[in-house]
Amino acid sequence: MSELTAALATIEKCREISGCPAGVDLQDWVKRLAAENVGLKKFIKTDCFVGHIEPETFYEEEVTRYVSADGFEPEPPATDRIYAGIKADVLPADIAEIIDSGDLETICYESERSYAEDFRIALYSFRQLREGAK
C-alpha cells in the first residue's frame, strides 16, 4: 500500500509542479508542454536572428527581413501559465510591478522608498531556482 501512496503523491506533485489544471490528464498536459517547447525551440532556431546590427552595414529592407519573424511567435499557453506561477511565487510584488512597468530607473531613483530588500529577496529566490531548490 505504501508504494501506491508514494506513486499517487508523486503524480500529485507532478500535477502541481507542471501547473496541470484539474480535470486534465497529466500525461496529455506534459505532452502539450513538450510540444510547446519544441515549437519554441524550432522558432528560435529557424526564425530568429540574434546578433548585433550596425546600421551603416545593412539596407533598410535587410533589417526588416531580419525582424519580420516578430509577431509570428508560437503561442505557448501552458508554458505561460507555468511562468506566471513561478513569477508570482518568486518575485516580491513590488519587484514584479517594477519589472512589468519597464521603467526601472524612474521607480528606483525617483521613489522615496528603498527597494534594496526586495531586490535582495528576489536575487536570493532566483539563485534558489537556478540551483533547483524551491
VONUMI-214401 format. One record per atom (N, C-alpha, C, O): residue number from 1; residue in three letters; atom name; x, y, z. Coordinates in Angstrom, 3 decimals. Each point is the difference from the previous one (the first is absolute). Layout:
// VONUMI-214401
NUM:ALA:CA:X:Y:Z
...
***
This chain:
// VONUMI-214401
1:MET:N:0.813:-1.200:0.000
1:MET:CA:-0.813:1.200:0.000
1:MET:C:0.858:1.266:0.000
1:MET:O:-0.403:1.014:-0.570
2:SER:N:1.577:-1.057:1.199
2:SER:CA:0.841:1.192:0.057
2:SER:C:0.532:0.384:-1.382
2:SER:O:0.202:1.182:-0.276
3:GLU:N:0.029:-2.177:-0.599
3:GLU:CA:0.445:0.303:-1.360
3:GLU:C:-1.088:0.747:-0.761
3:GLU:O:0.291:0.940:-0.740
4:LEU:N:-1.527:-1.349:0.918
4:LEU:CA:-1.122:0.669:-0.647
4:LEU:C:-0.126:1.432:0.509
4:LEU:O:-0.209:0.928:-0.782
5:THR:N:0.335:-0.754:2.085
5:THR:CA:-0.079:1.337:0.588
5:THR:C:1.118:0.885:-0.538
5:THR:O:-0.227:1.165:-0.328
6:ALA:N:1.436:-1.718:0.239
6:ALA:CA:1.143:0.756:-0.523
6:ALA:C:-0.217:0.365:-1.467
6:ALA:O:0.311:1.116:-0.417
7:ALA:N:-0.844:-2.056:-0.362
7:ALA:CA:-0.260:0.263:-1.417
7:ALA:C:-1.047:1.099:-0.169
7:ALA:O:0.161:0.894:-0.831
8:LEU:N:-1.225:-0.961:1.615
8:LEU:CA:-1.043:1.029:-0.078
8:LEU:C:0.535:1.362:0.429
8:LEU:O:-0.336:1.020:-0.601
9:ALA:N:1.167:-1.005:1.638
9:ALA:CA:0.602:1.263:0.451
9:ALA:C:0.917:0.570:-1.075
9:ALA:O:0.037:1.212:-0.210
10:THR:N:0.699:-2.079:-0.467
10:THR:CA:0.890:0.439:-1.082
10:THR:C:-0.800:0.598:-1.149
10:THR:O:0.356:1.050:-0.534
11:ILE:N:-1.427:-1.717:0.162
11:ILE:CA:-0.857:0.508:-1.081
11:ILE:C:-0.592:1.349:0.390
11:ILE:O:-0.031:0.925:-0.811
12:GLU:N:-0.435:-0.814:2.037
12:GLU:CA:-0.586:1.268:0.462
12:GLU:C:1.041:1.116:-0.006
12:GLU:O:-0.302:1.130:-0.385
13:LYS:N:1.517:-1.439:0.807
13:LYS:CA:1.075:0.999:0.001
13:LYS:C:0.334:0.411:-1.432
13:LYS:O:0.249:1.176:-0.264
14:CYS:N:-0.242:-2.130:-0.655
14:CYS:CA:0.250:0.307:-1.419
14:CYS:C:-1.081:0.919:-0.552
14:CYS:O:0.291:0.928:-0.755
15:ARG:N:-1.539:-1.188:1.133
15:ARG:CA:-1.107:0.862:-0.443
15:ARG:C:0.222:1.423:0.509
15:ARG:O:-0.189:0.974:-0.729
16:GLU:N:0.592:-0.877:1.991
16:GLU:CA:0.214:1.312:0.613
16:GLU:C:1.159:0.738:-0.671
16:GLU:O:-0.135:1.167:-0.371
17:ILE:N:1.262:-1.839:0.217
17:ILE:CA:1.197:0.631:-0.565
17:ILE:C:-0.220:0.425:-1.444
17:ILE:O:0.453:1.069:-0.409
18:SER:N:-1.145:-1.897:-0.366
18:SER:CA:-0.197:0.310:-1.418
18:SER:C:-1.153:0.965:-0.242
18:SER:O:-0.190:0.477:-1.119
19:GLY:N:-0.582:-0.190:2.167
19:GLY:CA:-1.135:0.909:-0.164
19:GLY:C:-1.168:-0.648:-0.711
19:GLY:O:-0.819:0.689:-0.608
20:CYS:N:0.734:-1.999:0.678
20:CYS:CA:-1.062:-0.738:-0.678
20:CYS:C:-1.357:0.350:0.609
20:CYS:O:-0.212:-0.212:1.194
21:PRO:N:-0.707:0.743:-1.998
21:PRO:CA:-1.319:0.355:0.524
21:PRO:C:-0.788:-1.237:0.445
21:PRO:O:0.196:-1.097:-0.523
22:ALA:N:-1.070:1.291:1.475
22:ALA:CA:-0.855:-1.089:0.472
22:ALA:C:-0.843:-0.519:-1.160
22:ALA:O:-0.490:0.778:-0.819
23:GLY:N:0.329:-2.067:0.757
23:GLY:CA:-0.820:-0.602:-1.043
23:GLY:C:0.746:-0.276:-1.297
23:GLY:O:-0.568:-0.586:-0.921
24:VAL:N:1.831:0.996:0.832
24:VAL:CA:0.800:-0.247:-1.200
24:VAL:C:0.951:-1.149:0.302
24:VAL:O:0.636:-0.029:1.053
25:ASP:N:-0.543:-0.915:-1.983
25:ASP:CA:0.887:-1.142:0.174
25:ASP:C:1.450:0.481:0.049
25:ASP:O:0.443:0.733:-0.884
26:LEU:N:0.292:-1.144:1.912
26:LEU:CA:1.381:0.441:0.193
26:LEU:C:0.874:-0.343:-1.196
26:LEU:O:0.809:0.820:-0.434
27:GLN:N:-0.963:-2.018:-0.099
27:GLN:CA:0.816:-0.411:-1.143
27:GLN:C:-0.279:0.894:-1.214
27:GLN:O:0.932:0.399:-0.699
28:ASP:N:-2.198:-0.086:0.446
28:ASP:CA:-0.342:0.897:-1.109
28:ASP:C:0.586:1.392:0.229
28:ASP:O:0.483:0.645:-0.931
29:TRP:N:-0.533:-0.195:2.184
29:TRP:CA:0.524:1.328:0.336
29:TRP:C:1.508:0.075:-0.260
29:TRP:O:0.491:0.970:-0.577
30:VAL:N:0.236:-2.002:1.008
30:VAL:CA:1.451:-0.018:-0.192
30:VAL:C:0.331:-0.066:-1.493
30:VAL:O:0.955:0.633:-0.449
31:LYS:N:-1.736:-1.394:-0.320
31:LYS:CA:0.210:-0.048:-1.450
31:LYS:C:-0.225:1.378:-0.619
31:LYS:O:0.740:0.407:-0.896
32:ARG:N:-1.756:0.310:1.369
32:ARG:CA:-0.280:1.345:-0.506
32:ARG:C:1.166:0.944:0.315
32:ARG:O:0.422:0.781:-0.853
33:LEU:N:0.094:-0.861:2.086
33:LEU:CA:1.150:0.830:0.374
33:LEU:C:1.210:-0.318:-0.871
33:LEU:O:0.696:0.903:-0.466
34:ALA:N:-0.453:-2.185:0.253
34:ALA:CA:1.140:-0.403:-0.823
34:ALA:C:-0.157:0.520:-1.425
34:ALA:O:0.961:0.488:-0.593
35:ALA:N:-2.167:-0.592:0.042
35:ALA:CA:-0.247:0.492:-1.359
35:ALA:C:0.209:1.510:-0.081
35:ALA:O:0.562:0.498:-0.975
36:GLU:N:-1.013:0.231:1.997
36:GLU:CA:0.213:1.449:0.013
36:GLU:C:1.484:0.328:0.016
36:GLU:O:0.457:0.880:-0.730
37:ASN:N:0.287:-1.584:1.556
37:ASN:CA:1.428:0.277:0.091
37:ASN:C:0.731:-0.352:-1.286
37:ASN:O:0.920:0.712:-0.402
38:VAL:N:-1.317:-1.799:-0.245
38:VAL:CA:0.588:-0.348:-1.293
38:VAL:C:-0.300:1.108:-1.006
38:VAL:O:0.879:0.409:-0.758
39:GLY:N:-2.123:0.077:0.753
39:GLY:CA:-0.370:1.082:-0.907
39:GLY:C:0.782:1.274:0.266
39:GLY:O:0.428:0.676:-0.935
40:LEU:N:-0.240:-0.348:2.203
40:LEU:CA:0.772:1.195:0.348
40:LEU:C:1.457:-0.141:-0.421
40:LEU:O:0.590:0.937:-0.538
41:LYS:N:-0.009:-2.113:0.786
41:LYS:CA:1.390:-0.211:-0.393
41:LYS:C:0.153:0.083:-1.516
41:LYS:O:0.961:0.581:-0.503
42:LYS:N:-1.911:-1.164:-0.218
42:LYS:CA:0.054:0.041:-1.462
42:LYS:C:-0.114:1.439:-0.485
42:LYS:O:0.725:0.416:-0.903
43:PHE:N:-1.632:0.337:1.502
43:PHE:CA:-0.168:1.399:-0.381
43:PHE:C:1.293:0.772:0.220
43:PHE:O:0.425:0.764:-0.867
44:ILE:N:0.198:-0.959:2.017
44:ILE:CA:1.235:0.718:0.310
44:ILE:C:1.100:-0.388:-0.982
44:ILE:O:0.742:0.859:-0.475
45:LYS:N:-0.636:-2.161:0.169
45:LYS:CA:1.048:-0.467:-0.908
45:LYS:C:-0.209:0.481:-1.431
45:LYS:O:0.952:0.411:-0.663
46:THR:N:-2.185:-0.461:0.188
46:THR:CA:-0.242:0.250:-1.422
46:THR:C:-0.454:1.415:-0.329
46:THR:O:0.244:0.476:-1.109
47:ASP:N:-0.898:0.207:2.043
47:ASP:CA:-0.619:1.274:-0.348
47:ASP:C:0.577:1.216:0.713
47:ASP:O:-0.403:1.127:-0.289
48:CYS:N:1.319:-1.328:1.196
48:CYS:CA:0.545:1.136:0.743
48:CYS:C:1.440:0.256:-0.403
48:CYS:O:0.769:-0.932:-0.238
49:PHE:N:-0.419:2.194:0.164
49:PHE:CA:1.372:0.399:-0.258
49:PHE:C:0.511:0.655:1.268
49:PHE:O:-0.593:0.957:0.499
50:VAL:N:1.685:-1.471:0.016
50:VAL:CA:0.585:0.575:1.199
50:VAL:C:1.371:0.522:-0.374
50:VAL:O:0.840:-0.746:-0.504
51:GLY:N:-0.613:2.014:0.747
51:GLY:CA:1.298:0.581:-0.305
51:GLY:C:-0.051:1.500:0.062
51:GLY:O:-1.041:0.597:0.274
52:HIS:N:2.160:-0.006:-0.529
52:HIS:CA:0.115:1.451:0.031
52:HIS:C:-0.022:0.513:-1.432
52:HIS:O:0.757:-0.479:-0.845
53:ILE:N:-1.610:1.436:0.573
53:ILE:CA:-0.107:0.560:-1.346
53:ILE:C:0.503:1.432:0.027
53:ILE:O:-0.510:0.835:0.747
54:GLU:N:1.505:-0.559:-1.559
54:GLU:CA:0.470:1.377:-0.166
54:GLU:C:-0.895:0.655:-1.047
54:GLU:O:-0.116:-0.513:-1.113
55:PRO:N:-0.515:1.630:1.445
55:PRO:CA:-0.938:0.630:-0.934
55:PRO:C:0.615:0.334:-1.355
55:PRO:O:-0.693:-0.029:-1.016
56:GLU:N:1.983:0.345:0.991
56:GLU:CA:0.630:0.394:-1.270
56:GLU:C:0.220:-1.186:-0.939
56:GLU:O:0.207:0.191:-1.198
57:THR:N:-0.249:-1.406:1.728
57:THR:CA:0.371:-1.153:-0.817
57:THR:C:-1.183:-0.721:-0.640
57:THR:O:0.199:-0.912:-0.802
58:PHE:N:-1.416:1.300:1.140
58:PHE:CA:-1.175:-0.666:-0.552
58:PHE:C:-0.917:1.014:-0.664
58:PHE:O:-0.135:1.138:0.450
59:TYR:N:-0.486:-1.581:-1.527
59:TYR:CA:-1.054:0.812:-0.582
59:TYR:C:-1.263:-0.215:0.811
59:TYR:O:-0.138:-1.017:0.678
60:GLU:N:-0.780:1.962:-0.742
60:GLU:CA:-1.219:-0.071:0.812
60:GLU:C:-0.775:-1.294:-0.243
60:GLU:O:-0.514:-0.589:0.950
61:GLU:N:0.421:0.138:-2.194
61:GLU:CA:-0.770:-1.213:-0.277
61:GLU:C:0.657:-1.240:0.612
61:GLU:O:-0.697:-0.952:0.353
62:GLU:N:2.024:0.950:-0.221
62:GLU:CA:0.666:-1.129:0.647
62:GLU:C:-0.334:-0.046:1.485
62:GLU:O:-0.258:-1.072:0.547
63:VAL:N:0.263:2.219:0.100
63:VAL:CA:-0.338:0.062:1.420
63:VAL:C:-1.440:-0.445:0.195
63:VAL:O:-0.300:-0.745:0.933
64:THR:N:-0.590:1.193:-1.803
64:THR:CA:-1.404:-0.394:0.086
64:THR:C:-0.137:-1.513:-0.132
64:THR:O:-0.800:-0.617:0.702
65:ARG:N:1.570:0.027:-1.590
65:ARG:CA:-0.065:-1.444:-0.196
65:ARG:C:0.440:-0.737:1.273
65:ARG:O:-0.591:-1.022:0.349
66:TYR:N:1.605:1.519:0.339
66:TYR:CA:0.484:-0.661:1.210
66:TYR:C:-0.995:0.067:1.145
66:TYR:O:-0.066:-0.932:0.801
67:VAL:N:-0.698:1.985:-0.699
67:VAL:CA:-0.937:0.125:1.111
67:VAL:C:-1.421:-0.398:-0.391
67:VAL:O:-0.920:0.137:0.806
68:SER:N:0.728:-0.622:-2.019
68:SER:CA:-1.347:-0.316:-0.455
68:SER:C:-0.621:-1.187:0.733
68:SER:O:-1.213:-0.194:-0.078
69:ALA:N:2.007:-0.602:0.786
69:ALA:CA:-0.560:-1.120:0.761
69:ALA:C:-0.811:0.499:1.187
69:ALA:O:-0.811:-0.744:0.552
70:ASP:N:1.020:1.993:-0.155
70:ASP:CA:-0.739:0.570:1.122
70:ASP:C:-1.493:-0.040:-0.316
70:ASP:O:-0.422:0.407:-1.082
71:GLY:N:-0.357:-0.891:2.011
71:GLY:CA:-1.439:-0.105:-0.210
71:GLY:C:-0.430:-1.380:-0.464
71:GLY:O:-1.195:-0.288:-0.053
72:PHE:N:2.144:-0.564:-0.282
72:PHE:CA:-0.327:-1.350:-0.450
72:PHE:C:0.440:-1.050:1.012
72:PHE:O:0.098:-1.185:-0.318
73:GLU:N:0.167:1.641:1.548
73:GLU:CA:0.448:-0.924:1.031
73:GLU:C:-1.106:-1.003:0.312
73:GLU:O:-1.179:0.354:-0.007
74:PRO:N:1.551:-1.595:0.280
74:PRO:CA:-1.021:-0.977:0.392
74:PRO:C:-0.604:0.374:1.350
74:PRO:O:0.683:0.561:0.857
75:GLU:N:-1.944:-0.868:-0.672
75:GLU:CA:-0.684:0.279:1.266
75:GLU:C:0.229:-1.166:0.958
75:GLU:O:-0.383:-1.127:-0.314
76:PRO:N:0.991:1.365:1.465
76:PRO:CA:0.216:-1.076:0.968
76:PRO:C:-0.830:0.187:1.272
76:PRO:O:0.570:0.329:1.041
77:PRO:N:-1.898:-0.525:-1.082
77:PRO:CA:-0.822:0.299:1.176
77:PRO:C:0.358:-0.818:1.236
77:PRO:O:-0.036:0.524:1.114
78:ALA:N:0.376:-1.783:-1.288
78:ALA:CA:0.349:-0.814:1.173
78:ALA:C:1.306:0.483:0.612
78:ALA:O:0.115:0.105:1.221
79:THR:N:0.865:0.189:-2.060
79:THR:CA:1.280:0.507:0.490
79:THR:C:-0.188:1.368:0.644
79:THR:O:0.602:0.278:1.037
80:ASP:N:-1.421:0.574:-1.630
80:ASP:CA:-0.271:1.320:0.576
80:ASP:C:-0.618:-0.124:1.387
80:ASP:O:0.330:0.767:0.904
81:ARG:N:-1.224:-1.732:-0.741
81:ARG:CA:-0.656:-0.192:1.300
81:ARG:C:1.022:-0.403:1.059
81:ARG:O:-0.048:0.489:1.128
82:ILE:N:0.967:-1.373:-1.487
82:ILE:CA:1.039:-0.412:0.950
82:ILE:C:0.895:1.186:0.339
82:ILE:O:0.316:0.235:1.166
83:TYR:N:0.089:0.511:-2.190
83:TYR:CA:0.852:1.175:0.226
83:TYR:C:-0.691:1.008:0.910
83:TYR:O:0.630:0.558:0.899
84:ALA:N:-1.903:-0.324:-1.123
84:ALA:CA:-0.739:0.955:0.839
84:ALA:C:-0.041:-0.473:1.449
84:ALA:O:0.131:0.804:0.923
85:GLY:N:-0.312:-2.104:-0.723
85:GLY:CA:-0.008:-0.541:1.357
85:GLY:C:1.345:0.136:0.677
85:GLY:O:0.071:0.345:1.179
86:ILE:N:1.002:-0.614:-1.916
86:ILE:CA:1.349:0.144:0.563
86:ILE:C:0.262:1.454:0.339
86:ILE:O:0.516:0.317:1.071
87:LYS:N:-0.876:0.561:-1.992
87:LYS:CA:0.215:1.431:0.230
87:LYS:C:-0.767:0.453:1.243
87:LYS:O:0.528:0.758:0.814
88:ALA:N:-1.755:-1.214:-0.670
88:ALA:CA:-0.812:0.392:1.155
88:ALA:C:0.574:-0.560:1.292
88:ALA:O:-0.039:0.665:1.035
89:ASP:N:0.570:-1.880:-1.085
89:ASP:CA:0.555:-0.622:1.203
89:ASP:C:1.343:0.589:0.403
89:ASP:O:0.306:0.084:1.190
90:VAL:N:0.493:0.321:-2.158
90:VAL:CA:1.383:0.380:0.272
90:VAL:C:0.185:1.490:0.203
90:VAL:O:0.720:0.417:0.907
91:LEU:N:-1.350:0.378:-1.728
91:LEU:CA:0.247:1.441:0.061
91:LEU:C:-0.849:0.682:1.057
91:LEU:O:-1.211:-0.213:0.048
92:PRO:N:1.825:1.031:0.801
92:PRO:CA:-0.814:0.849:0.873
92:PRO:C:-0.882:0.892:-0.877
92:PRO:O:0.418:0.395:-1.088
93:ALA:N:-1.602:-0.082:1.534
93:ALA:CA:-0.960:0.760:-0.809
93:ALA:C:0.592:1.312:-0.501
93:ALA:O:-0.237:0.386:-1.145
94:ASP:N:1.003:0.302:1.985
94:ASP:CA:0.582:1.278:-0.421
94:ASP:C:0.958:-0.178:-1.169
94:ASP:O:0.008:0.810:-0.927
95:ILE:N:0.796:-1.863:0.969
95:ILE:CA:0.961:-0.240:-1.068
95:ILE:C:-0.732:-0.389:-1.282
95:ILE:O:0.365:0.458:-1.083
96:ALA:N:-1.388:-1.292:1.195
96:ALA:CA:-0.780:-0.376:-1.185
96:ALA:C:-0.602:1.246:-0.638
96:ALA:O:-0.027:0.118:-1.225
97:GLU:N:-0.451:0.803:2.039
97:GLU:CA:-0.578:1.244:-0.514
97:GLU:C:1.048:0.822:-0.741
97:GLU:O:-0.278:0.560:-1.060
98:ILE:N:1.476:-0.490:1.615
98:ILE:CA:1.083:0.753:-0.640
98:ILE:C:0.349:-0.624:-1.344
98:ILE:O:0.111:0.700:-1.006
99:ILE:N:0.062:-2.018:0.994
99:ILE:CA:0.374:-0.684:-1.236
99:ILE:C:-1.093:0.156:-1.048
99:ILE:O:0.293:0.270:-1.165
100:ASP:N:-1.549:-0.436:1.565
100:ASP:CA:-1.106:0.119:-0.946
100:ASP:C:-0.136:1.410:-0.548
100:ASP:O:-0.404:0.179:-1.149
101:SER:N:0.736:0.831:1.956
101:SER:CA:-0.153:1.381:-0.458
101:SER:C:1.033:0.347:-1.053
101:SER:O:-0.246:0.850:-0.856
102:GLY:N:1.406:-1.504:0.910
102:GLY:CA:1.054:0.292:-0.957
102:GLY:C:0.726:1.296:0.292
102:GLY:O:0.866:0.405:-0.777
103:ASP:N:-1.195:0.258:1.878
103:ASP:CA:0.606:1.290:0.326
103:ASP:C:0.793:-0.118:1.295
103:ASP:O:-0.264:0.704:0.974
104:LEU:N:1.226:-1.592:-0.981
104:LEU:CA:0.795:-0.289:1.185
104:LEU:C:0.710:1.244:0.527
104:LEU:O:0.030:0.242:1.207
105:GLU:N:0.529:0.532:-2.102
105:GLU:CA:0.776:1.175:0.423
105:GLU:C:-0.855:1.000:0.767
105:GLU:O:0.392:0.456:1.073
106:THR:N:-1.552:-0.114:-1.612
106:THR:CA:-0.862:0.978:0.663
106:THR:C:-0.464:-0.506:1.355
106:THR:O:0.042:0.733:0.988
107:ILE:N:-0.479:-1.970:-0.939
107:ILE:CA:-0.522:-0.534:1.258
107:ILE:C:1.091:-0.081:1.058
107:ILE:O:-0.237:0.343:1.159
108:CYS:N:1.426:-0.791:-1.542
108:CYS:CA:1.067:-0.179:0.987
108:CYS:C:0.643:1.313:0.431
108:CYS:O:0.350:0.159:1.170
109:TYR:N:-0.192:0.775:-2.089
109:TYR:CA:0.735:1.216:0.333
109:TYR:C:-0.888:1.147:0.456
109:TYR:O:0.456:0.870:0.743
110:GLU:N:-1.695:-0.850:-1.164
110:GLU:CA:-0.868:1.107:0.374
110:GLU:C:-0.945:-0.359:1.137
110:GLU:O:-0.749:0.851:0.480
111:SER:N:0.782:-2.086:-0.054
111:SER:CA:-0.870:-0.443:1.082
111:SER:C:0.619:0.348:1.345
111:SER:O:1.221:0.003:0.155
112:GLU:N:-2.074:0.288:0.806
112:GLU:CA:0.489:0.268:1.351
112:GLU:C:0.290:-1.306:0.732
112:GLU:O:0.696:-0.003:1.015
113:ARG:N:-1.213:-1.075:-1.513
113:ARG:CA:0.159:-1.304:0.650
113:ARG:C:1.217:-0.724:-0.567
113:ARG:O:0.262:0.058:-1.201
114:SER:N:0.474:-0.736:2.068
114:SER:CA:1.138:-0.799:-0.443
114:SER:C:-0.493:-1.401:-0.367
114:SER:O:-0.768:-0.616:0.739
115:TYR:N:1.216:0.135:-1.872
115:TYR:CA:-0.374:-1.338:-0.449
115:TYR:C:1.125:-1.006:0.245
115:TYR:O:-0.049:-1.120:-0.508
116:ALA:N:1.056:1.512:1.279
116:ALA:CA:1.169:-0.862:0.203
116:ALA:C:-0.392:-1.360:0.571
116:ALA:O:0.476:-1.029:-0.481
117:GLU:N:-1.331:1.007:1.492
117:GLU:CA:-0.385:-1.274:0.619
117:GLU:C:-0.804:-0.863:-0.980
117:GLU:O:0.177:-1.218:-0.045
118:ASP:N:-1.056:1.844:-0.734
118:ASP:CA:-0.769:-0.746:-1.000
118:ASP:C:0.929:-0.626:-1.036
118:ASP:O:-0.176:-1.159:-0.379
119:PHE:N:1.169:1.930:-0.081
119:PHE:CA:0.952:-0.528:-0.970
119:PHE:C:0.816:-1.144:0.607
119:PHE:O:0.269:-0.996:-0.673
120:ARG:N:0.124:1.136:1.938
120:ARG:CA:0.767:-1.049:0.664
120:ARG:C:-0.811:-1.297:0.042
120:ARG:O:0.524:-1.076:-0.290
121:ILE:N:-1.799:1.185:0.652
121:ILE:CA:-0.873:-1.178:0.059
121:ILE:C:-0.175:-0.606:-1.392
121:ILE:O:0.051:-1.219:-0.160
122:ALA:N:-0.255:2.069:-0.839
122:ALA:CA:-0.175:-0.497:-1.372
122:ALA:C:1.255:-0.722:-0.478
122:ALA:O:-0.092:-1.081:-0.581
123:LEU:N:1.259:1.665:0.819
123:LEU:CA:1.244:-0.634:-0.430
123:LEU:C:0.227:-1.324:0.727
123:LEU:O:0.453:-0.972:-0.605
124:TYR:N:-0.762:0.931:1.886
124:TYR:CA:0.118:-1.244:0.764
124:TYR:C:-0.932:-1.067:-0.600
124:TYR:O:0.397:-1.153:-0.167
125:SER:N:-1.626:1.545:-0.150
125:SER:CA:-0.967:-0.941:-0.576
125:SER:C:0.453:-0.494:-1.363
125:SER:O:-0.135:-1.183:-0.309
126:PHE:N:0.675:2.087:-0.514
126:PHE:CA:0.494:-0.404:-1.318
126:PHE:C:1.137:-1.008:0.142
126:PHE:O:0.070:-0.972:-0.752
127:ARG:N:0.820:1.207:1.717
127:ARG:CA:1.117:-0.919:0.220
127:ARG:C:-0.534:-1.377:0.398
127:ARG:O:0.502:-1.020:-0.472
128:GLN:N:-1.508:0.989:1.329
128:GLN:CA:-0.581:-1.282:0.408
128:GLN:C:-0.614:-0.725:-1.192
128:GLN:O:0.161:-1.212:-0.142
129:LEU:N:-0.863:1.949:-0.713
129:LEU:CA:-0.598:-0.629:-1.180
129:LEU:C:1.075:-0.572:-0.909
129:LEU:O:-0.133:-1.115:-0.504
130:ARG:N:1.203:1.885:0.293
130:ARG:CA:1.067:-0.456:-0.879
130:ARG:C:0.648:-1.267:0.561
130:ARG:O:0.387:-0.887:-0.761
131:GLU:N:-0.270:0.801:2.079
131:GLU:CA:0.618:-1.163:0.634
131:GLU:C:-0.986:-1.160:0.164
131:GLU:O:0.387:-1.083:0.440
132:GLY:N:-1.644:1.301:-0.787
132:GLY:CA:-0.986:-1.071:0.067
132:GLY:C:-0.706:-0.118:1.331
132:GLY:O:-0.763:-0.944:0.209
133:ALA:N:0.995:1.869:0.691
133:ALA:CA:-0.674:-0.032:1.305
133:ALA:C:-1.141:0.989:-0.021
133:ALA:O:0.139:1.117:-0.498
134:LYS:N:-1.256:-1.528:1.036
134:LYS:CA:-1.131:0.934:0.081
134:LYS:C:-0.772:-0.303:1.245
134:LYS:O:-1.001:0.660:0.282
***
